[in-house]
Amino acid sequence: MTNNGLENVDSDGFMPRARKGGAIGANGEFYKGGQFISNCEDTVKGGSMSWEPLPKTQWQIEQEAEIAKRVEEEAQWLAGRVAQFADLLHLLEGVQNVFPVYESFHQSLARQFKQTGVLSPKQAHCVANFFFGRRTKKNAEDFLRLVENLQKGGR
């Protein structure tokens, strides 16, 4: 029986059950009284549905290889960025400020840079201020170069 495209459901919307004393289902197997009866010929009594994955297509294999390549490139890029700014990161991590709030802030900037390789423009300015003091005519070029390098991804 079919009800709204659903197999194994009677007209009332319930799965049929065997009558008292038992019944034979559409699949030819005997069901005890009260058991749910299969009304589909393909159903195997006591069988479990098993799922086997399909073999991967060439496209899926290529996509996985491309993703793995990108992940490796990203890891190499990040390692290069962290190595490039290693001295600055050591300074930020080792900050001993009078105010503990600033100490944890600088350390969190170092942690974020190690994880992502970039900082937002405001964060980059904070790091440059920490490193140079404030921006002056003497250090303006180096200050701006540091800020630019900290916030550009280069990817």
DSSP file (Angstrom, degrees, kcal/mol; ACC not computed):
  #  RESIDUE AA STRUCTURE BP1 BP2  ACC     N-H-->O    O-->H-N    N-H-->O    O-->H-N    TCO  KAPPA ALPHA  PHI   PSI    X-CA   Y-CA   Z-CA
    1    1 A M              0   0    0      0, 0.0     7,-0.6     0, 0.0     8,-0.6   0.000 360.0 360.0 360.0 145.9    0.0    0.0    0.0
    2    2 A T  E     -A    7   0A   0      5,-0.1     2,-0.4     6,-0.1     5,-0.2  -0.982 360.0-175.0-125.2 136.0    1.1    3.5   -0.7
    3    3 A N  E >  S-A    6   0A   0      3,-1.8     3,-1.8    -2,-0.4     7,-0.0  -0.944  77.2 -24.9-133.2 111.2    0.0    6.6    1.2
    4    4 A N  T 3  S-     0   0    0     -2,-0.4     3,-0.1     1,-0.3    -1,-0.1   0.853 124.9 -53.3  55.5  36.9    1.2   10.0    0.0
    5    5 A G  T 3  S+     0   0    0      1,-0.2     2,-0.5     0, 0.0    -1,-0.3   0.469 110.7 123.9  81.3   0.4    4.3    8.3   -1.5
    6    6 A L  E X   -A    3   0A   0     -3,-1.8    -3,-1.8     3,-0.1     3,-0.6  -0.845  51.0-146.5 -99.3 124.9    5.2    6.6    1.7
    7    7 A E  E 3  S+A    2   0A   0     -2,-0.5    -5,-0.1     1,-0.2    33,-0.1  -0.433  77.2  30.5 -82.4 163.7    5.6    2.8    1.6
    8    8 A N  T 3  S+     0   0    0     -7,-0.6     2,-0.4     1,-0.2    -1,-0.2   0.707  93.3 112.0  64.6  23.2    4.7    0.5    4.5
    9    9 A V    <   -     0   0    0     -3,-0.6     6,-0.2    -8,-0.6    -1,-0.2  -0.993  59.1-139.5-127.5 130.8    2.0    2.9    5.8
   10   10 A D    >   -     0   0    0      4,-2.9     3,-1.9    -2,-0.4    -7,-0.0  -0.167  39.9 -87.2 -79.7-178.5   -1.7    2.0    5.7
   11   11 A S  T 3  S+     0   0    0      1,-0.3    -1,-0.1     2,-0.1    -2,-0.0   0.730 127.7  55.9 -64.7 -21.9   -4.4    4.5    4.8
   12   12 A D  T 3  S-     0   0    0      2,-0.2    -1,-0.3    -9,-0.0     3,-0.1   0.532 119.8-107.3 -86.1  -5.6   -4.7    5.7    8.4
   13   13 A G  S <  S+     0   0    0     -3,-1.9     2,-0.3     1,-0.3    -2,-0.1   0.583  81.8 118.3  93.0   9.9   -1.0    6.6    8.5
   14   14 A F  S    S-     0   0    0      3,-0.0    -4,-2.9     1,-0.0    -1,-0.3  -0.797  71.4-108.3-110.6 153.0    0.0    3.7   10.7
   15   15 A M        -     0   0    0     -2,-0.3    -6,-0.2    -6,-0.2     2,-0.1  -0.622  45.7-112.3 -71.9 133.2    2.4    0.8   10.1
   16   16 A P        -     0   0    0      0, 0.0    21,-3.0     0, 0.0     2,-0.3  -0.393  31.0-153.0 -70.2 146.4    0.2   -2.4    9.7
   17   17 A R  B     -B   36   0B   0     19,-0.3    19,-0.2    -2,-0.1     2,-0.1  -0.856  22.7-100.4-117.2 154.4    0.5   -5.1   12.4
   18   18 A A        -     0   0    0     17,-3.0    16,-2.3    14,-0.4     3,-0.1  -0.442  42.5-113.8 -69.8 144.5    0.0   -8.8   12.2
   19   19 A R    >   -     0   0    0     14,-0.2     3,-2.5     1,-0.2    16,-0.2  -0.222  49.8 -67.9 -70.9 168.1   -3.4  -10.1   13.5
   20   20 A K  T 3  S+     0   0    0      1,-0.3    -1,-0.2    13,-0.2    12,-0.0  -0.361 127.5  26.6 -57.2 129.9   -3.7  -12.2   16.6
   21   21 A G  T 3  S-     0   0    0     -3,-0.1    -1,-0.3    -2,-0.1     2,-0.1   0.234 124.8 -82.0  96.4 -13.4   -2.2  -15.6   15.8
   22   22 A G    <   -     0   0    0     -3,-2.5     2,-0.3    10,-0.1    10,-0.2  -0.217  41.3-138.7 106.3 165.3    0.2  -14.2   13.2
   23   23 A A  E     -C   31   0C   0      8,-2.4     8,-3.3    -5,-0.1     2,-0.5  -0.979  18.2-113.0-157.4 161.0    0.1  -13.2    9.5
   24   24 A I  E     -C   30   0C   0     -2,-0.3     6,-0.2     6,-0.2    13,-0.1  -0.896  34.1-142.2-103.8 128.5    2.2  -13.5    6.4
   25   25 A G    >   -     0   0    0      4,-2.5     3,-2.1    -2,-0.5    14,-0.2  -0.201  31.5 -93.9 -82.5 176.1    3.5  -10.2    5.0
   26   26 A A  T 3  S+     0   0    0     12,-2.1    13,-0.2     1,-0.3    15,-0.1   0.730 124.5  61.4 -62.4 -23.3    3.9   -9.1    1.4
   27   27 A N  T 3  S-     0   0    0     11,-0.5    -1,-0.3    13,-0.2     3,-0.1   0.453 117.9-111.7 -85.1   0.6    7.5  -10.4    1.5
   28   28 A G  S <  S+     0   0    0     -3,-2.1     2,-0.3     1,-0.3    -2,-0.1   0.531  75.9 126.2  86.1   7.1    6.2  -13.9    2.2
   29   29 A E        -     0   0    0      9,-0.1    -4,-2.5     1,-0.0     2,-0.3  -0.721  61.7-113.4-101.9 151.4    7.6  -14.2    5.7
   30   30 A F  E     -C   24   0C   0     -2,-0.3     2,-0.4    -6,-0.2    -6,-0.2  -0.623  27.8-164.7 -84.3 136.8    5.5  -15.1    8.8
   31   31 A Y  E     -C   23   0C   0     -8,-3.3    -8,-2.4    -2,-0.3     3,-0.1  -0.977  19.3-123.0-121.8 134.9    5.0  -12.4   11.5
   32   32 A K    >   -     0   0    0     -2,-0.4     3,-1.9   -10,-0.2   -14,-0.4  -0.265  50.1 -73.0 -68.1 161.2    3.8  -13.1   15.0
   33   33 A G  T 3  S+     0   0    0      1,-0.2   -14,-0.2   -16,-0.1   -13,-0.2  -0.328 120.2  17.3 -58.4 131.4    0.6  -11.4   16.3
   34   34 A G  T 3  S+     0   0    0    -16,-2.3    -1,-0.2     1,-0.3     2,-0.1   0.215  93.5 125.8  91.8 -14.3    1.2   -7.8   17.0
   35   35 A Q  S <  S-     0   0    0     -3,-1.9   -17,-3.0   -16,-0.2    -1,-0.3  -0.414  72.5 -98.7 -74.2 153.2    4.4   -7.4   15.0
   36   36 A F  B     -B   17   0B   0    -19,-0.2     2,-0.4    -3,-0.1   -19,-0.3  -0.556  41.9-141.0 -68.5 133.9    4.8   -4.8   12.4
   37   37 A I        -     0   0    0    -21,-3.0     2,-0.5    -2,-0.3   -13,-0.1  -0.781   6.3-128.4-100.5 140.1    4.1   -6.4    9.0
   38   38 A S        -     0   0    0     -2,-0.4   -12,-2.1    -9,-0.1   -11,-0.5  -0.736  19.7-176.2 -82.1 130.9    6.1   -5.5    5.9
   39   39 A N        +     0   0    0     -2,-0.5     2,-0.4   -14,-0.2   -31,-0.2   0.041  62.1  88.4-112.8  24.9    3.8   -4.7    3.0
   40   40 A C  S >  S-     0   0    0      1,-0.1     3,-1.0   -33,-0.1   -13,-0.2  -0.984  71.1-144.4-121.6 132.4    6.8   -4.3    0.7
   41   41 A E  T 3  S+     0   0    0     -2,-0.4    -1,-0.1     1,-0.2    -3,-0.0   0.765  96.5  58.4 -67.4 -25.5    8.1   -7.3   -1.2
   42   42 A D  T 3  S+     0   0    0      2,-0.1    -1,-0.2    -3,-0.0     2,-0.2   0.639  79.4 107.6 -81.7 -14.6   11.8   -6.2   -0.9
   43   43 A T    <   -     0   0    0     -3,-1.0     2,-0.5     1,-0.0    -5,-0.1  -0.443  58.5-149.7 -71.3 133.1   11.9   -6.1    2.9
   44   44 A V    >   -     0   0    0     -2,-0.2     3,-1.7     3,-0.0     2,-0.2  -0.905  22.8-117.9-103.5 126.7   13.9   -8.8    4.6
   45   45 A K  T 3  S+     0   0    0     -2,-0.5     3,-0.1     1,-0.3   -15,-0.0  -0.422  96.4   4.1 -65.4 131.0   12.6   -9.8    8.0
   46   46 A G  T 3  S+     0   0    0      1,-0.3    -1,-0.3    -2,-0.2     2,-0.2   0.419  99.7 133.8  75.9  -2.3   15.2   -9.1   10.7
   47   47 A G    <   -     0   0    0     -3,-1.7     2,-0.4     1,-0.0    -1,-0.3  -0.481  47.8-139.7 -78.8 151.0   17.6   -7.6    8.1
   48   48 A S        -     0   0    0     -2,-0.2     2,-0.4    -3,-0.1    -1,-0.0  -0.839  19.5-111.4-109.9 150.3   19.3   -4.3    8.9
   49   49 A M        -     0   0    0     -2,-0.4     2,-0.4     2,-0.0     0, 0.0  -0.642  37.1-165.6 -77.5 129.4   19.8   -1.5    6.5
   50   50 A S        -     0   0    0     -2,-0.4     2,-0.5     2,-0.0    -1,-0.0  -0.909   7.7-154.4-119.0 148.7   23.4   -1.2    5.7
   51   51 A W        -     0   0    0     -2,-0.4    -2,-0.0     2,-0.0     0, 0.0  -0.979   7.3-172.2-123.7 127.4   25.1    1.7    4.0
   52   52 A E        -     0   0    0     -2,-0.5     2,-0.0     0, 0.0    -2,-0.0  -0.977  28.1-118.9-118.5 131.2   28.3    1.4    2.0
   53   53 A P        -     0   0    0      0, 0.0     3,-0.1     0, 0.0    -2,-0.0  -0.364  29.4-115.6 -67.7 146.4   30.0    4.6    0.8
   54   54 A L        -     0   0    0      1,-0.1     3,-0.1    -2,-0.0     2,-0.0  -0.462  39.4 -93.2 -74.5 152.3   30.4    4.9   -2.9
   55   55 A P        -     0   0    0      0, 0.0    -1,-0.1     0, 0.0     2,-0.1  -0.360  51.0 -97.6 -64.6 149.1   33.9    5.0   -4.3
   56   56 A K        -     0   0    0      1,-0.1     2,-0.1    -3,-0.1     0, 0.0  -0.403  35.3-127.8 -71.3 142.2   35.4    8.4   -4.6
   57   57 A T     >  -     0   0    0     -2,-0.1     4,-2.2     1,-0.1     5,-0.2  -0.389  25.1-107.7 -81.4 166.3   35.2   10.1   -8.0
   58   58 A Q  H  > S+     0   0    0      1,-0.2     4,-2.5     2,-0.2     5,-0.2   0.885 121.3  54.9 -61.4 -38.4   38.3   11.5   -9.7
   59   59 A W  H  > S+     0   0    0      2,-0.2     4,-2.6     1,-0.2    -1,-0.2   0.919 107.3  49.2 -62.4 -43.7   36.9   15.0   -9.0
   60   60 A Q  H  > S+     0   0    0      1,-0.2     4,-2.5     2,-0.2    -1,-0.2   0.908 111.2  50.0 -62.5 -41.5   36.6   14.3   -5.3
   61   61 A I  H  X S+     0   0    0     -4,-2.2     4,-2.0     1,-0.2    -1,-0.2   0.916 112.0  47.6 -62.7 -43.2   40.1   12.9   -5.2
   62   62 A E  H  X S+     0   0    0     -4,-2.5     4,-2.4     2,-0.2    -2,-0.2   0.900 111.4  51.1 -64.7 -40.9   41.4   16.0   -6.9
   63   63 A Q  H  X S+     0   0    0     -4,-2.6     4,-2.6     2,-0.2    -2,-0.2   0.917 109.9  49.2 -63.4 -43.5   39.5   18.3   -4.6
   64   64 A E  H  X S+     0   0    0     -4,-2.5     4,-2.4     1,-0.2    -1,-0.2   0.898 112.0  49.0 -62.9 -39.9   40.9   16.6   -1.5
   65   65 A A  H  X S+     0   0    0     -4,-2.0     4,-2.1     2,-0.2    -1,-0.2   0.899 111.7  49.2 -65.6 -40.3   44.4   16.9   -2.9
   66   66 A E  H  X S+     0   0    0     -4,-2.4     4,-2.4     2,-0.2    -2,-0.2   0.903 111.6  48.5 -65.8 -41.3   43.9   20.6   -3.7
   67   67 A I  H  X S+     0   0    0     -4,-2.6     4,-2.6     2,-0.2    -2,-0.2   0.916 111.0  50.3 -64.7 -43.2   42.5   21.3   -0.2
   68   68 A A  H  X S+     0   0    0     -4,-2.4     4,-2.1     1,-0.2    -1,-0.2   0.892 110.4  50.7 -61.9 -38.7   45.4   19.4    1.4
   69   69 A K  H  X S+     0   0    0     -4,-2.1     4,-2.5     2,-0.2    -2,-0.2   0.920 110.7  48.5 -64.2 -44.0   47.8   21.5   -0.7
   70   70 A R  H  X S+     0   0    0     -4,-2.4     4,-2.7     2,-0.2    -2,-0.2   0.905 110.3  51.4 -63.0 -41.5   46.1   24.8    0.4
   71   71 A V  H  X S+     0   0    0     -4,-2.6     4,-2.2     1,-0.2    -1,-0.2   0.913 111.5  47.6 -62.3 -42.4   46.3   23.7    4.0
   72   72 A E  H  X S+     0   0    0     -4,-2.1     4,-2.3     2,-0.2    -2,-0.2   0.914 112.0  49.2 -65.1 -43.3   50.0   23.0    3.7
   73   73 A E  H  X S+     0   0    0     -4,-2.5     4,-2.8     1,-0.2    -2,-0.2   0.910 110.9  51.0 -61.5 -42.3   50.6   26.3    1.9
   74   74 A E  H  X S+     0   0    0     -4,-2.7     4,-2.6     1,-0.2    -2,-0.2   0.910 110.2  49.1 -61.7 -43.3   48.7   28.2    4.7
   75   75 A A  H  X S+     0   0    0     -4,-2.2     4,-2.3     2,-0.2    -1,-0.2   0.901 112.9  47.2 -64.7 -40.8   50.7   26.4    7.4
   76   76 A Q  H  X S+     0   0    0     -4,-2.3     4,-2.2     2,-0.2    -2,-0.2   0.910 112.2  50.0 -66.2 -41.8   54.0   27.3    5.6
   77   77 A W  H  X S+     0   0    0     -4,-2.8     4,-2.3     2,-0.2    -2,-0.2   0.930 112.2  47.3 -61.4 -45.5   52.9   30.9    5.1
   78   78 A L  H  X S+     0   0    0     -4,-2.6     4,-2.6     1,-0.2     5,-0.2   0.905 110.6  51.4 -64.4 -42.0   51.9   31.3    8.8
   79   79 A A  H  X S+     0   0    0     -4,-2.3     4,-2.3     1,-0.2    -1,-0.2   0.894 110.3  50.3 -62.1 -38.7   55.2   29.7   10.0
   80   80 A G  H  X S+     0   0    0     -4,-2.2     4,-2.4     2,-0.2    -2,-0.2   0.909 110.7  48.9 -64.4 -42.6   57.1   32.2    7.8
   81   81 A R  H  X S+     0   0    0     -4,-2.3     4,-1.7     2,-0.2    -2,-0.2   0.921 112.2  47.9 -63.3 -44.2   55.1   35.2    9.2
   82   82 A V  H  < S+     0   0    0     -4,-2.6     7,-0.2     1,-0.2    -1,-0.2   0.901 113.5  47.8 -65.3 -40.1   55.7   34.1   12.8
   83   83 A A  H >< S+     0   0    0     -4,-2.3     3,-1.2    -5,-0.2     4,-0.3   0.888 108.5  55.6 -66.5 -38.0   59.4   33.6   12.0
   84   84 A Q  H 3< S+     0   0    0     -4,-2.4     3,-0.2     1,-0.3    -1,-0.2   0.867 119.2  31.4 -61.7 -37.8   59.6   37.0   10.4
   85   85 A F  T 3X S+     0   0    0     -4,-1.7     4,-2.5     1,-0.2    -1,-0.3   0.024  82.9 122.4-109.4  26.2   58.2   38.7   13.4
   86   86 A A  H <> S+     0   0    0     -3,-1.2     4,-2.5     1,-0.2     5,-0.2   0.893  74.1  49.9 -58.2 -44.2   59.7   36.4   16.0
   87   87 A D  H  > S+     0   0    0     -4,-0.3     4,-2.0    -3,-0.2    -1,-0.2   0.928 112.5  47.1 -62.3 -44.8   61.6   39.1   17.9
   88   88 A L  H  > S+     0   0    0      1,-0.2     4,-2.4     2,-0.2    -1,-0.2   0.901 111.5  51.3 -63.4 -41.1   58.6   41.3   18.1
   89   89 A L  H  X S+     0   0    0     -4,-2.5     4,-2.7     1,-0.2    -1,-0.2   0.890 107.9  52.3 -64.7 -39.1   56.4   38.4   19.3
   90   90 A H  H  X S+     0   0    0     -4,-2.5     4,-1.8     2,-0.2    -1,-0.2   0.893 109.7  49.9 -63.4 -38.4   58.9   37.5   22.0
   91   91 A L  H  < S+     0   0    0     -4,-2.0    -2,-0.2     2,-0.2    -1,-0.2   0.937 112.5  46.8 -63.0 -46.0   58.8   41.1   23.2
   92   92 A L  H >< S+     0   0    0     -4,-2.4     3,-1.0     1,-0.2    -2,-0.2   0.898 113.6  47.8 -64.1 -40.4   55.0   41.1   23.3
   93   93 A E  H 3< S+     0   0    0     -4,-2.7    -1,-0.2     1,-0.2    -2,-0.2   0.823 113.3  47.9 -71.1 -30.3   54.9   37.8   25.1
   94   94 A G  T 3< S+     0   0    0     -4,-1.8    -1,-0.2    -5,-0.2    -2,-0.2   0.258  78.6 139.0 -95.8  13.3   57.4   38.8   27.7
   95   95 A V    <   -     0   0    0     -3,-1.0     2,-0.5    -4,-0.2    12,-0.1  -0.355  32.8-168.7 -61.8 130.2   55.9   42.2   28.5
   96   96 A Q        +     0   0    0     -2,-0.1     2,-0.1     6,-0.0    -1,-0.1  -0.806  19.1 177.2-118.7  86.8   55.9   43.0   32.2
   97   97 A N        -     0   0    0     -2,-0.5     6,-0.0     2,-0.2    -2,-0.0  -0.460  41.7-124.8 -89.4 161.2   53.7   46.0   32.6
   98   98 A V  S    S+     0   0    0      1,-0.2    -1,-0.1    -2,-0.1     3,-0.1   0.842 105.3  58.0 -68.4 -34.1   52.7   47.9   35.7
   99   99 A F  S >> S-     0   0    0      1,-0.1     4,-1.5     2,-0.0     3,-0.9  -0.880  75.1-154.6-102.3 113.9   49.1   47.3   34.6
  100  100 A P  H 3> S+     0   0    0      0, 0.0     4,-2.3     0, 0.0     5,-0.2   0.760  91.2  66.7 -58.8 -25.3   48.2   43.6   34.2
  101  101 A V  H 3> S+     0   0    0      1,-0.2     4,-1.8     2,-0.2     5,-0.1   0.930 103.5  43.9 -62.1 -44.5   45.5   44.5   31.7
  102  102 A Y  H <> S+     0   0    0     -3,-0.9     4,-2.8     2,-0.2     5,-0.2   0.867 109.8  57.4 -68.8 -35.7   48.0   45.8   29.2
  103  103 A E  H  X S+     0   0    0     -4,-1.5     4,-2.1     1,-0.2    -2,-0.2   0.946 110.1  42.4 -59.9 -49.6   50.2   42.8   29.8
  104  104 A S  H  X S+     0   0    0     -4,-2.3     4,-2.2     1,-0.2    -1,-0.2   0.844 112.5  56.0 -67.9 -31.6   47.5   40.3   28.9
  105  105 A F  H  X S+     0   0    0     -4,-1.8     4,-2.0    -5,-0.2    -2,-0.2   0.944 109.2  45.1 -64.1 -48.0   46.5   42.5   25.9
  106  106 A H  H  X S+     0   0    0     -4,-2.8     4,-1.9     1,-0.2    -2,-0.2   0.895 113.6  50.1 -63.8 -39.2   50.0   42.4   24.4
  107  107 A Q  H  X S+     0   0    0     -4,-2.1     4,-2.3    -5,-0.2    -1,-0.2   0.871 108.7  52.1 -67.3 -35.4   50.2   38.7   25.0
  108  108 A S  H  X S+     0   0    0     -4,-2.2     4,-2.6     2,-0.2    -1,-0.2   0.857 106.7  53.9 -69.6 -33.1   46.8   38.1   23.4
  109  109 A L  H  X S+     0   0    0     -4,-2.0     4,-2.5     2,-0.2    -2,-0.2   0.920 109.2  48.4 -63.5 -42.5   48.0   40.1   20.3
  110  110 A A  H  X S+     0   0    0     -4,-1.9     4,-2.1     2,-0.2    -2,-0.2   0.916 112.3  48.9 -62.6 -43.0   51.1   37.8   20.1
  111  111 A R  H  X S+     0   0    0     -4,-2.3     4,-1.6     1,-0.2    -2,-0.2   0.918 111.6  48.9 -62.1 -44.3   48.8   34.8   20.4
  112  112 A Q  H  X>S+     0   0    0     -4,-2.6     4,-2.8     1,-0.2     5,-0.5   0.912 110.5  50.4 -63.7 -41.9   46.5   36.0   17.7
  113  113 A F  H  X5S+     0   0    0     -4,-2.5     4,-1.7     1,-0.2    -1,-0.2   0.886 109.0  51.9 -65.1 -36.9   49.3   36.8   15.3
  114  114 A K  H  <5S+     0   0    0     -4,-2.1    -1,-0.2    -5,-0.2    -2,-0.2   0.836 115.4  42.4 -66.6 -31.2   50.7   33.3   15.8
  115  115 A Q  H  <5S+     0   0    0     -4,-1.6    -2,-0.2    -5,-0.1    -1,-0.2   0.870 132.8  16.3 -82.9 -38.8   47.4   31.8   15.0
  116  116 A T  H  <5S-     0   0    0     -4,-2.8    -3,-0.2     2,-0.2    -2,-0.2   0.726  84.9-134.0-111.1 -27.2   46.3   34.0   12.0
  117  117 A G  S  <<S+     0   0    0     -4,-1.7     2,-0.3    -5,-0.5    -4,-0.2   0.421  77.6  73.7  86.0  -2.6   49.4   35.8   10.8
  118  118 A V        -     0   0    0     -6,-0.3     2,-0.3    33,-0.1    33,-0.2  -0.954  59.4-155.1-139.8 159.2   47.7   39.2   10.6
  119  119 A L        -     0   0    0     31,-1.7   -10,-0.0    -2,-0.3    34,-0.0  -0.924  30.3-104.2-128.1 157.2   46.4   41.9   12.8
  120  120 A S     >  -     0   0    0     -2,-0.3     4,-2.9     1,-0.1     5,-0.2  -0.320  42.6-101.1 -71.1 164.2   43.6   44.5   12.3
  121  121 A P  H  > S+     0   0    0      0, 0.0     4,-2.0     0, 0.0     5,-0.1   0.898 123.8  47.6 -55.7 -42.7   44.8   48.0   11.6
  122  122 A K  H  > S+     0   0    0      2,-0.2     4,-2.1     1,-0.2     5,-0.1   0.908 112.9  48.5 -66.5 -40.4   44.1   49.2   15.2
  123  123 A Q  H  > S+     0   0    0      2,-0.2     4,-2.2     1,-0.2    -1,-0.2   0.909 109.8  52.2 -64.8 -41.0   45.9   46.1   16.6
  124  124 A A  H  X S+     0   0    0     -4,-2.9     4,-2.5     1,-0.2    -1,-0.2   0.893 108.8  50.6 -61.9 -39.9   48.9   46.8   14.3
  125  125 A H  H  X S+     0   0    0     -4,-2.0     4,-2.7    -5,-0.2    -1,-0.2   0.895 108.6  52.4 -64.1 -40.1   49.1   50.4   15.5
  126  126 A C  H  X S+     0   0    0     -4,-2.1     4,-2.1     2,-0.2    -2,-0.2   0.916 111.1  46.5 -61.9 -42.9   49.1   49.2   19.1
  127  127 A V  H  X S+     0   0    0     -4,-2.2     4,-2.6     2,-0.2    -2,-0.2   0.921 112.8  49.2 -66.0 -43.6   52.0   46.8   18.4
  128  128 A A  H  X S+     0   0    0     -4,-2.5     4,-3.1     1,-0.2     5,-0.4   0.901 110.7  50.7 -63.7 -40.0   53.9   49.5   16.5
  129  129 A N  H  X S+     0   0    0     -4,-2.7     4,-1.7     1,-0.2    -1,-0.2   0.898 111.5  48.7 -62.4 -39.7   53.3   52.0   19.4
  130  130 A F  H  < S+     0   0    0     -4,-2.1    -2,-0.2    -5,-0.2    -1,-0.2   0.918 117.1  41.6 -64.2 -42.7   54.6   49.4   21.8
  131  131 A F  H  < S+     0   0    0     -4,-2.6    -2,-0.2     1,-0.2    -3,-0.2   0.919 130.2  23.2 -74.1 -45.2   57.6   48.7   19.7
  132  132 A F  H  < S-     0   0    0     -4,-3.1     2,-0.6     1,-0.4    -3,-0.2   0.545  95.9-128.7 -97.9  -9.3   58.6   52.3   18.7
  133  133 A G  S  < S-     0   0    0     -4,-1.7    -1,-0.4    -5,-0.4     2,-0.3  -0.862  74.0 -14.6  85.8-128.4   57.0   54.3   21.5
  134  134 A R  S    S-     0   0    0     -2,-0.6     2,-0.4    -3,-0.1     5,-0.1  -0.702  83.7 -91.5-106.0 165.4   55.0   56.9   19.5
  135  135 A R        +     0   0    0     -2,-0.3     2,-0.2     3,-0.1     5,-0.1  -0.564  51.7 170.5 -76.2 128.9   55.3   57.8   15.9
  136  136 A T     >  -     0   0    0     -2,-0.4     4,-0.9     1,-0.0     7,-0.2  -0.742  50.2 -97.4-127.3 176.7   57.7   60.6   15.3
  137  137 A K  T  4 S+     0   0    0     -2,-0.2     4,-0.4     1,-0.2     3,-0.2   0.861 122.7  52.7 -64.7 -33.2   59.3   62.2   12.2
  138  138 A K  T  4 S+     0   0    0      1,-0.2     4,-0.2     2,-0.1     3,-0.2   0.903 121.4  27.5 -69.5 -41.3   62.4   60.1   12.7
  139  139 A N  T  > S+     0   0    0      1,-0.2     4,-3.2    -5,-0.1     5,-0.2   0.329  88.6 106.6-104.9   8.7   60.7   56.7   12.9
  140  140 A A  H  X S+     0   0    0     -4,-0.9     4,-2.6     1,-0.2     5,-0.2   0.892  81.5  47.6 -57.8 -43.9   57.6   57.5   10.8
  141  141 A E  H  > S+     0   0    0     -4,-0.4     4,-2.2    -3,-0.2    -1,-0.2   0.941 117.1  41.5 -65.1 -47.3   58.7   55.4    7.8
  142  142 A D  H  > S+     0   0    0     -4,-0.2     4,-2.4     2,-0.2    -2,-0.2   0.889 114.0  54.1 -66.2 -38.9   59.7   52.4    9.9
  143  143 A F  H  X S+     0   0    0     -4,-3.2     4,-2.3     1,-0.2    -2,-0.2   0.948 111.9  43.1 -58.6 -51.3   56.5   52.7   12.0
  144  144 A L  H  X S+     0   0    0     -4,-2.6     4,-2.6    -5,-0.2    -1,-0.2   0.866 111.9  53.9 -66.8 -36.6   54.2   52.7    9.0
  145  145 A R  H  X S+     0   0    0     -4,-2.2     4,-2.6    -5,-0.2    -1,-0.2   0.912 110.0  47.8 -63.1 -42.0   56.1   49.9    7.3
  146  146 A L  H  X S+     0   0    0     -4,-2.4     4,-2.3     2,-0.2    -2,-0.2   0.934 112.4  48.6 -63.9 -45.8   55.7   47.7   10.5
  147  147 A V  H  X S+     0   0    0     -4,-2.3     4,-1.5     1,-0.2    -2,-0.2   0.926 113.3  48.0 -59.8 -45.0   52.0   48.6   10.7
  148  148 A E  H  X S+     0   0    0     -4,-2.6     4,-1.4     1,-0.2    -1,-0.2   0.916 112.5  48.0 -63.0 -44.3   51.5   47.7    7.0
  149  149 A N  H  < S+     0   0    0     -4,-2.6    -1,-0.2     1,-0.2    -2,-0.2   0.845 109.6  53.2 -67.7 -33.4   53.4   44.4    7.3
  150  150 A L  H  < S+     0   0    0     -4,-2.3   -31,-1.7     1,-0.2    -1,-0.2   0.825 115.7  38.7 -71.1 -30.2   51.5   43.4   10.4
  151  151 A Q  H  < S+     0   0    0     -4,-1.5     2,-0.4   -33,-0.2    -2,-0.2   0.609  94.3  90.2-100.8 -10.4   48.1   43.9    8.8
  152  152 A K     <  -     0   0    0     -4,-1.4   -32,-0.0    -5,-0.2   -33,-0.0  -0.709  59.3-155.9 -89.0 137.6   48.6   42.7    5.3
  153  153 A G        -     0   0    0     -2,-0.4    -1,-0.1   -35,-0.1    -4,-0.0   0.867   9.1-155.8 -78.6 -37.9   47.9   39.0    4.7
  154  154 A G              0   0    0      1,-0.1    -1,-0.1     0, 0.0    -2,-0.1   0.660 360.0 360.0  69.4  15.4   50.1   38.4    1.7
  155  155 A R              0   0    0    -78,-0.0    -1,-0.1   -81,-0.0   -78,-0.0   0.447 360.0 360.0 -96.1 360.0   48.0   35.5    0.6
